[in-house]
Amino acid sequence: MTKPLIFCFDPVADFNAELLILGSMPGQESLTANQYYANRRNAFWKIMADILGLDPDACYEIRLQALKTGRIALWDVLQSCTRVGSLDASIDANSITANDFQRFFRRHEHIRAVFFNGAKAESAYRQHALPTVSSVAVSYRRLPSTSPAHASLSCEQKLQLWQAALKPKISFVR
């Protein structure tokens, strides 16, 4: 079976962004819906809703605006890859093309911290993107994946870890 080439979405970011959250590559439900974290079982929007004080069932555009208001950018490490299904483990390592982070950081010069949504996002960034990024002074931190496939932690445990990492760093646009 030939694995389809899939592509990530454009970043969600504005000029004021200070934090960047990176996933690996959108899952099948997200690609179909053309929305980040569209799988209702994924805890990402529940966690962001709690951190940002927003209704987790708000329409997608309102959730994206809440990220921007919190000065949070959202993107994926991989620009494209081949994969069957949604699991990171199914990504063909030989098919990976990383996004242009050097360009992203030039356009978003206020980014001071990068948070990885899971181990695959971190390892893909360190292997495929970090070597291309020069003179960018940001901190990096991996957080537990919000994916339902990452079941070793409960949603509440994930929420506590994400809150502890993000809440002290969020500054809202006034």
One Martini backbone bead per residue (centre of mass of N, CA, C, O) as a GRO file, in nm:
protein
  174
    1MET     BB    1   0.095   0.038   0.024
    2THR     BB    2   0.055   0.364  -0.036
    3LYS     BB    3   0.167   0.644   0.103
    4PRO     BB    4   0.054   0.942   0.182
    5LEU     BB    5   0.099   1.272   0.122
    6ILE     BB    6   0.136   1.510   0.379
    7PHE     BB    7   0.017   1.826   0.519
    8CYS     BB    8   0.037   2.099   0.683
    9PHE     BB    9  -0.038   2.380   0.834
   10ASP     BB   10  -0.057   2.679   0.901
   11PRO     BB   11   0.025   2.902   1.108
   12VAL     BB   12  -0.059   3.021   1.434
   13ALA     BB   13   0.011   3.372   1.410
   14ASP     BB   14   0.148   3.663   1.545
   15PHE     BB   15   0.349   3.924   1.620
   16ASN     BB   16   0.310   3.870   1.955
   17ALA     BB   17   0.437   3.610   1.979
   18GLU     BB   18   0.603   3.399   2.250
   19LEU     BB   19   0.473   3.119   2.197
   20LEU     BB   20   0.540   2.771   2.094
   21ILE     BB   21   0.341   2.512   1.958
   22LEU     BB   22   0.439   2.170   1.881
   23GLY     BB   23   0.376   1.944   1.656
   24SER     BB   24   0.404   1.716   1.411
   25MET     BB   25   0.116   1.605   1.275
   26PRO     BB   26  -0.174   1.589   1.160
   27GLY     BB   27  -0.440   1.418   1.183
   28GLN     BB   28  -0.694   1.290   1.008
   29GLU     BB   29  -0.922   1.465   1.131
   30SER     BB   30  -0.777   1.734   1.089
   31LEU     BB   31  -0.738   1.717   0.784
   32THR     BB   32  -1.041   1.694   0.716
   33ALA     BB   33  -1.120   1.967   0.889
   34ASN     BB   34  -0.895   2.186   0.888
   35GLN     BB   35  -0.787   2.132   1.201
   36TYR     BB   36  -0.661   2.168   1.490
   37TYR     BB   37  -0.743   1.924   1.696
   38ALA     BB   38  -1.026   1.760   1.601
   39ASN     BB   39  -1.006   1.547   1.801
   40ARG     BB   40  -1.211   1.501   2.075
   41ARG     BB   41  -0.993   1.319   2.240
   42ASN     BB   42  -0.819   1.547   2.237
   43ALA     BB   43  -0.677   1.767   2.493
   44PHE     BB   44  -0.592   2.044   2.388
   45TRP     BB   45  -0.855   2.228   2.410
   46LYS     BB   46  -0.906   2.175   2.707
   47ILE     BB   47  -0.640   2.292   2.808
   48MET     BB   48  -0.658   2.574   2.676
   49ALA     BB   49  -0.923   2.654   2.808
   50ASP     BB   50  -0.818   2.654   3.095
   51ILE     BB   51  -0.574   2.849   3.060
   52LEU     BB   52  -0.759   3.083   2.891
   53GLY     BB   53  -1.063   3.098   2.959
   54LEU     BB   54  -1.237   2.889   2.773
   55ASP     BB   55  -1.450   2.746   2.560
   56PRO     BB   56  -1.410   2.428   2.430
   57ASP     BB   57  -1.681   2.476   2.228
   58ALA     BB   58  -1.585   2.678   2.067
   59CYS     BB   59  -1.516   2.801   1.798
   60TYR     BB   60  -1.236   2.780   1.619
   61GLU     BB   61  -1.178   3.087   1.584
   62ILE     BB   62  -1.186   3.149   1.890
   63ARG     BB   63  -0.956   2.963   1.973
   64LEU     BB   64  -0.741   3.099   1.799
   65GLN     BB   65  -0.771   3.382   1.925
   66ALA     BB   66  -0.691   3.297   2.212
   67LEU     BB   67  -0.404   3.231   2.144
   68LYS     BB   68  -0.324   3.512   2.041
   69THR     BB   69  -0.396   3.663   2.304
   70GLY     BB   70  -0.177   3.467   2.458
   71ARG     BB   71   0.078   3.454   2.267
   72ILE     BB   72   0.014   3.193   2.082
   73ALA     BB   73   0.162   2.955   1.886
   74LEU     BB   74   0.082   2.726   1.603
   75TRP     BB   75   0.235   2.412   1.502
   76ASP     BB   76   0.447   2.213   1.293
   77VAL     BB   77   0.729   2.046   1.215
   78LEU     BB   78   0.595   1.919   0.973
   79GLN     BB   79   0.528   1.968   0.640
   80SER     BB   80   0.597   1.662   0.545
   81CYS     BB   81   0.461   1.326   0.480
   82THR     BB   82   0.430   0.982   0.536
   83ARG     BB   83   0.105   0.826   0.621
   84VAL     BB   84  -0.084   0.593   0.799
   85GLY     BB   85  -0.297   0.759   0.951
   86SER     BB   86  -0.217   0.914   1.290
   87LEU     BB   87   0.043   0.795   1.382
   88ASP     BB   88   0.366   0.867   1.445
   89ALA     BB   89   0.476   0.572   1.400
   90SER     BB   90   0.378   0.594   1.076
   91ILE     BB   91   0.607   0.760   0.999
   92ASP     BB   92   0.816   0.817   0.737
   93ALA     BB   93   1.140   0.906   0.780
   94ASN     BB   94   1.213   0.942   0.459
   95SER     BB   95   0.965   1.179   0.418
   96ILE     BB   96   1.076   1.416   0.571
   97THR     BB   97   0.967   1.762   0.608
   98ALA     BB   98   1.051   2.057   0.731
   99ASN     BB   99   1.000   2.339   0.851
  100ASP     BB  100   1.069   2.695   0.842
  101PHE     BB  101   1.216   2.824   1.124
  102GLN     BB  102   1.390   3.056   1.047
  103ARG     BB  103   1.163   3.219   0.920
  104PHE     BB  104   0.968   3.221   1.156
  105PHE     BB  105   1.159   3.367   1.363
  106ARG     BB  106   1.190   3.623   1.192
  107ARG     BB  107   0.870   3.688   1.197
  108HIS     BB  108   0.884   3.590   1.525
  109GLU     BB  109   1.081   3.761   1.747
  110HIS     BB  110   0.915   3.698   2.036
  111ILE     BB  111   1.001   3.423   2.064
  112ARG     BB  112   1.097   3.230   2.382
  113ALA     BB  113   0.915   2.958   2.354
  114VAL     BB  114   0.912   2.596   2.324
  115PHE     BB  115   0.647   2.353   2.282
  116PHE     BB  116   0.605   2.010   2.299
  117ASN     BB  117   0.364   1.775   2.168
  118GLY     BB  118   0.568   1.558   2.239
  119ALA     BB  119   0.819   1.343   2.131
  120LYS     BB  120   0.804   1.366   1.820
  121ALA     BB  121   0.828   1.670   1.797
  122GLU     BB  122   1.102   1.690   1.931
  123SER     BB  123   1.272   1.493   1.757
  124ALA     BB  124   1.211   1.625   1.483
  125TYR     BB  125   1.327   1.901   1.549
  126ARG     BB  126   1.617   1.818   1.636
  127GLN     BB  127   1.679   1.674   1.357
  128HIS     BB  128   1.533   1.879   1.119
  129ALA     BB  129   1.548   2.192   1.244
  130LEU     BB  130   1.771   2.292   1.440
  131PRO     BB  131   2.015   2.292   1.230
  132THR     BB  132   1.865   2.555   1.076
  133VAL     BB  133   1.890   2.717   1.343
  134SER     BB  134   1.991   3.053   1.400
  135SER     BB  135   2.011   3.280   1.642
  136VAL     BB  136   1.799   3.152   1.864
  137ALA     BB  137   1.649   3.260   2.177
  138VAL     BB  138   1.527   2.968   2.312
  139SER     BB  139   1.318   2.761   2.477
  140TYR     BB  140   1.284   2.406   2.562
  141ARG     BB  141   0.978   2.189   2.589
  142ARG     BB  142   0.840   1.894   2.692
  143LEU     BB  143   0.519   1.762   2.660
  144PRO     BB  144   0.257   1.590   2.689
  145SER     BB  145   0.062   1.433   2.500
  146THR     BB  146  -0.280   1.496   2.384
  147SER     BB  147  -0.319   1.230   2.287
  148PRO     BB  148  -0.502   0.936   2.308
  149ALA     BB  149  -0.244   0.750   2.268
  150HIS     BB  150  -0.155   0.895   2.539
  151ALA     BB  151  -0.233   0.687   2.827
  152SER     BB  152  -0.033   0.726   3.085
  153LEU     BB  153  -0.210   0.984   3.110
  154SER     BB  154  -0.425   1.185   3.221
  155CYS     BB  155  -0.590   1.465   3.160
  156GLU     BB  156  -0.526   1.593   3.437
  157GLN     BB  157  -0.219   1.553   3.425
  158LYS     BB  158  -0.172   1.711   3.170
  159LEU     BB  159  -0.291   1.976   3.267
  160GLN     BB  160  -0.090   2.028   3.498
  161LEU     BB  161   0.167   2.038   3.317
  162TRP     BB  162   0.075   2.262   3.125
  163GLN     BB  163   0.015   2.479   3.331
  164ALA     BB  164   0.299   2.496   3.463
  165ALA     BB  165   0.436   2.585   3.188
  166LEU     BB  166   0.240   2.825   3.072
  167LYS     BB  167   0.113   3.028   3.273
  168PRO     BB  168   0.384   3.191   3.352
  169LYS     BB  169   0.421   3.282   3.022
  170ILE     BB  170   0.161   3.433   2.993
  171SER     BB  171   0.064   3.712   2.782
  172PHE     BB  172  -0.164   3.957   2.736
  173VAL     BB  173  -0.323   4.144   2.527
  174ARG     BB  174  -0.423   4.492   2.576
   0.00000   0.00000   0.00000
